[in-house]
């Protein structure tokens, strides 16, 4: 049994902006099932109703904060909330406030202090992204938990926590250069081991193109950098168990999938013509997600190809305006739902024939793995976790799980969507493609074992 302190700035179902929150819930819960003593630490944001979640105050004498305790859903894994209203009693998880670096510096210090008061000496501190990246340095400075090891996981290298150098004084180290201090870079220097959320992304971030100024450092530490694909919670994301879709189904009986498609098209007032494929997207509307390719290619593709598009998402105004205008031009073939709606996200996965993810870069991605389980063929660009989880289908051999294009160009996207539409008309090949995808296993049970292996590697070094 390992003792693991798992630190994250967001956590499902308490506070979430993205995939980190899902990982911070699913991985510790799975580690707990495997018999490890894992404890999760997260700030108590103003948006968290601690009474509704049954969070109890822990009677410990801490400096500048209180400690509240809850439990991860469907587990016995304890969650400790750092209750410091001065820093966290705000509705937003992340802010542009002047004290933003001090909020998460305080969080890192508070977790270390909380472990002392709880008489919980972690063997491993598992840290996630820049908001927790100062822990290795703070442990060294304070000479606390000397036998503990630190693992820092990079979920998206583009977000580094870069602030003015005067923050370095609060950290208590000469960690600034060129007038700035970089929280993530500090963690990458001082953590015992580094990981990221897919093997391909681990290679990509060592290049100038995707290294965001840290590629040289990551190349120096390549022997201590591991890529582990995120897992999927199949209790939540499985068409046989999903309580948020109208009709459940299995790979042996896909009738429910067709029923979901018809029901969704009717719900959204879209054309219900037979044998017209439905393309789905659930995404943040940003350049990272490859939306520039869609802006260039979609109008032409819609004018000459027969398919329907449903997109759920919100983000940058120019992209929202583009998809709104596309819906206005093709009201019976395009639906753009601005915002986020969790039941609709599940319904799109269950109803769509294809799921489009043309990302410029994608550290891991989860929707392509959801799509595979739901029998929804992913159309992805060959990058990061998309490259590691989707293999190009070959009609000649019947092997592969989706359509993969390599070059980040509108022509690449045109080829990929055109290939998928052509394959859709070849019903035997399409059924084989769907079956291949639904047979994939990206469960957290498998991926958690990979984390246990690197925890043990840390402790043996």
Long-range contacts (C-beta under 8 A, 24 or more apart in sequence): 1-35, 1-36, 1-37, 2-36, 2-37, 2-38, 2-123, 2-124, 2-452, 2-455, 2-456, 2-459, 3-36, 3-37, 3-38, 3-120, 3-121, 3-122, 3-123, 3-124, 4-28, 4-31, 4-36, 4-37, 4-38, 4-39, 4-122, 4-123, 4-124, 4-125, 4-126, 4-455, 5-38, 5-39, 5-41, 5-111, 5-115, 5-120, 5-122, 5-124, 5-125, 5-126, 6-38, 6-39, 6-40, 6-41, 6-126, 6-128, 7-40, 7-41, 7-42, 7-107, 7-108, 7-111, 7-125, 7-126, 7-127, 7-128, 7-132, 7-135, 8-40, 8-41, 8-42, 8-128, 8-129, 8-131, 8-132, 9-42, 9-43, 9-93, 9-94, 9-104, 9-107, 9-128, 9-129, 9-131, 9-132, 10-42, 10-93, 11-40, 11-42, 11-79, 13-73, 14-42, 14-48, 14-53, 14-70, 14-79, 14-81, 15-42, 15-43, 15-45, 15-47, 15-48, 15-93, 17-93, 17-94, 18-284, 19-155, 19-230, 19-364, 19-366, 20-128, 20-129, 20-155, 22-233, 22-366, 23-128, 23-155, 23-197, 23-230, 24-128, 25-72, 25-73, 26-231, 26-233, 26-444, 27-231, 27-444, 27-447, 27-448, 27-451, 28-72, 28-75, 28-77, 29-72, 29-73, 29-74, 29-75, 29-77, 29-444, 30-231, 30-444, 30-445, 30-447, 30-448, 31-77, 31-448, 31-451, 31-452, 32-72, 32-75, 32-76, 32-77, 33-75, 33-445, 34-448, 34-449, 34-452, 36-452, 38-77, 39-77, 39-78, 39-79, 39-80, 39-118, 39-120, 39-122, 40-72, 40-77, 40-78, 40-79, 40-80, 41-79, 41-80, 41-81, 41-82, 41-111, 41-114, 42-79, 42-80, 42-81, 42-82, 43-81, 43-82, 43-84, 43-87, 43-88, 43-103, 43-107, 44-68, 44-81, 44-82, 44-83, 44-84, 44-88, 45-88, 45-89, 45-90, 45-91, 45-92, 45-93, 46-85, 46-88, 46-89, 46-90, 46-91, 47-91, 47-92, 47-93, 48-81, 50-81, 50-83, 55-81, 57-83, 58-118, 60-114, 60-117, 60-118, 61-117, 62-110, 62-113, 62-114, 62-117, 63-113, 64-106, 64-110, 65-106, 65-110, 67-114, 67-117, 74-235, 80-111, 80-114, 80-118, 82-106, 82-107, 82-110, 82-111, 82-114, 84-110, 100-163, 101-161, 101-163, 101-167, 101-170, 101-181, 101-183, 102-167, 102-170, 104-130, 104-131, 104-132, 104-134, 104-161, 104-183, 105-134, 105-167, 105-170, 105-171, 107-131, 107-132, 108-132, 108-134, 108-135, 108-138, 109-138, 111-135, 112-138, 112-139, 112-142, 112-144, 112-145, 115-145, 116-144, 121-145, 121-147, 121-148, 122-148, 123-147, 123-148, 123-149, 123-455, 123-459, 124-148, 124-149, 124-150, 124-151, 124-455, 124-458, 124-459, 125-149, 125-150, 125-151, 126-151, 126-153, 126-451, 126-455, 127-151, 127-152, 127-153, 127-187, 127-191, 128-152, 128-153, 128-155, 129-153, 129-154, 129-155, 129-156, 129-159, 129-184, 130-159, 130-160, 130-161, 130-182, 130-183, 130-184, 130-187, 131-161, 131-183, 132-187, 133-161, 133-183, 133-184, 133-186, 133-187, 133-188, 133-191, 134-171, 134-183, 134-186, 134-187, 135-187, 136-187, 136-190, 136-191, 136-192, 137-171, 137-173, 137-175, 137-186, 137-187, 137-190, 138-171, 140-190, 141-172, 141-173, 149-192, 149-193, 149-455, 149-458, 149-459, 149-461, 150-190, 150-191, 150-192, 150-193, 151-191, 151-192, 151-193, 151-194, 151-195, 151-454, 151-455, 151-458, 152-187, 152-188, 152-191, 152-193, 152-194, 152-195, 153-194, 153-195, 153-196, 153-197, 154-184, 154-188, 154-194, 154-195, 154-196, 154-197, 154-205, 154-363, 155-196, 155-197, 155-363, 155-364, 156-363, 157-184, 157-196, 157-205, 157-210, 157-211, 157-212, 157-214, 157-363, 158-212, 158-288, 159-184, 160-184, 160-185, 160-212, 160-214, 184-214, 185-214, 185-217, 188-214, 188-217, 188-218, 188-221, 189-217, 192-224, 192-458, 192-461, 193-224, 193-226, 193-454, 193-457, 193-458, 194-218, 194-221, 194-224, 194-225, 194-226, 195-225, 195-226, 195-227, 195-228, 195-451, 195-454, 196-225, 196-226, 196-227, 196-228, 196-363, 197-227, 197-228, 197-229, 197-230, 197-363, 197-364, 197-385, 198-227, 198-228, 198-229, 198-230, 198-363, 198-364, 198-384, 198-385, 198-387, 198-388, 198-389, 199-227, 199-228, 199-229, 199-388, 200-227, 200-383, 200-384, 200-385, 200-387, 200-388, 201-227, 201-361, 201-362, 201-363, 201-364, 201-384, 201-385, 202-226, 202-227, 203-227, 204-361, 204-383, 204-384, 210-361, 226-454, 227-388, 228-447, 228-450, 228-451, 228-454, 229-364, 229-385, 229-388, 229-389, 229-442, 229-447, 230-364, 230-366, 230-385, 230-447, 231-442, 231-443, 231-444, 231-445, 231-446, 231-447, 231-448, 232-366, 232-369, 232-370, 232-373, 232-442, 232-443, 232-444, 233-444, 234-373, 234-443, 237-346, 237-349, 237-370, 237-373, 237-374, 238-373, 239-350, 239-373, 239-374, 239-375, 242-346, 242-350, 244-342, 244-343, 244-346, 244-347, 245-346, 245-347, 245-350, 246-347, 247-350, 249-350, 249-375, 251-375, 251-434, 251-435, 251-438, 251-439, 254-375, 254-434, 256-350, 257-350, 257-351, 257-374, 257-375, 260-347, 260-350, 260-351, 261-351, 261-352, 261-353, 263-351, 264-310, 264-347, 264-348, 264-351, 265-308, 265-351, 268-310, 268-335, 269-331, 269-332, 269-335, 270-308, 270-310, 270-332, 270-333, 270-335, 271-308, 271-332, 271-333, 275-425, 276-306, 276-307, 276-308, 277-306, 277-307, 277-308, 277-353, 277-354, 277-420, 277-421, 277-424, 278-307, 278-308, 278-309, 278-310, 278-351, 278-352, 278-353, 278-354, 279-307, 279-308, 279-309, 279-310, 279-352, 279-353, 279-354, 279-355, 279-356, 279-379, 279-417, 280-309, 280-310, 280-311, 280-348, 280-349, 280-351, 280-352, 280-354, 280-355, 280-356, 280-376, 281-309, 281-310, 281-311, 281-312, 281-313, 281-348, 281-355, 281-356, 281-357, 282-311, 282-312, 282-313, 282-345, 282-348, 282-349, 282-367, 283-311, 283-312, 283-313, 283-357, 283-367, 284-313, 284-314, 284-315, 285-313, 285-314, 285-315, 285-316, 285-319, 285-320, 285-323, 286-315, 286-316, 286-319, 287-316, 287-360, 288-359, 288-360, 288-361, 288-362, 289-357, 289-358, 289-359, 289-360, 290-357, 290-358, 290-359, 290-360, 290-381, 290-408, 290-413, 291-319, 291-322, 291-358, 292-360, 293-358, 293-408, 293-409, 293-410, 293-412, 293-413, 294-322, 294-356, 294-358, 294-413, 295-319, 295-322, 296-410, 297-410, 297-413, 297-414, 297-417, 298-326, 299-326, 299-329, 300-414, 301-414, 301-417, 301-418, 302-326, 302-330, 302-333, 302-334, 305-417, 305-418, 305-421, 306-421, 307-333, 307-417, 307-421, 308-333, 308-334, 309-333, 309-334, 309-335, 310-334, 310-335, 310-337, 310-348, 310-351, 310-352, 311-335, 311-336, 311-337, 312-337, 312-339, 312-340, 312-341, 312-344, 312-345, 312-348, 313-337, 313-338, 313-340, 314-338, 314-339, 314-340, 349-374, 349-376, 350-374, 350-376, 352-376, 353-377, 353-424, 354-378, 354-379, 354-403, 354-417, 354-420, 354-424, 355-379, 356-417, 357-381, 357-386, 358-405, 358-408, 358-413, 358-416, 359-383, 359-384, 359-386, 360-408, 362-386, 365-389, 368-402, 369-440, 369-442, 371-402, 371-437, 372-401, 372-402, 372-437, 372-438, 372-440, 372-442, 373-437, 373-438, 373-440, 374-438, 375-434, 375-437, 375-438, 376-437, 377-401, 377-402, 377-403, 377-420, 377-423, 377-430, 377-433, 377-434, 377-437, 378-402, 378-403, 378-437, 379-403, 379-405, 379-416, 379-417, 379-420, 380-404, 380-405, 381-405, 381-406, 381-408, 381-412, 381-416, 382-406, 383-408, 389-440, 389-442, 393-423, 393-429, 393-433, 393-436, 395-423, 395-426, 395-429, 398-429, 398-432, 398-436, 399-436, 400-433, 400-436, 401-433, 401-436, 401-437, 401-440, 402-433, 402-437
